[in-house]
Amino acid sequence: MTLSLDERNNLVKIAIQARSRAYAPYSNYQVGAAVLTKSGKVFTGANIENAAYPTTMCAERVAIFKAVSEGETDFSAIAVVTSNAGMSCGGCRQVMAEFGLDTLVLVADDQGRIAQEVTVRDLLPGAFTPKDLPRV
């Protein structure tokens, strides 16, 4: 699915709004995400930190898990917004790969400027996906 410039900008705008709800008292690095499903629904997420650092959850995974928990597993695009257009971590890339290597990833700064447009396949070459698991 190809997104128009307006659709891209709208998804980024929604991710900026989600970023405002980040809970990041330790890093002060707020991240917002908005995932667009192929059915047209949008699910948002913000990073949620924890004093026990390993239990922190990234915005991308929050948005994807919300979508999946509502029965949506086919994604067209995900927008990720940080202050400096920082790229998604490896764990988030793996979660994105689970639901589609051709998903468009828009990485933008907090002013809405899109710094990168790539697919999940570009972000995680050789991704381990469900097809790699043997069927019993």
Number of C-alpha atoms within 10 A of each C-alpha: 10 9 12 9 9 9 12 19 18 15 25 29 22 22 32 28 19 24 26 13 15 20 19 16 12 10 8 10 16 24 30 31 33 31 31 24 20 15 11 9 11 22 23 28 29 29 24 18 21 14 9 7 9 8 10 14 17 22 27 30 23 22 25 28 18 16 22 15 10 10 9 19 16 15 24 19 27 28 27 32 35 22 16 14 20 16 18 20 11 11 12 18 20 18 16 28 22 16 19 18 20 17 24 24 25 25 24 27 18 22 14 20 16 18 14 13 15 14 19 24 18 15 19 15 10 8 17 12 15 11 8 8 8 6 6 3
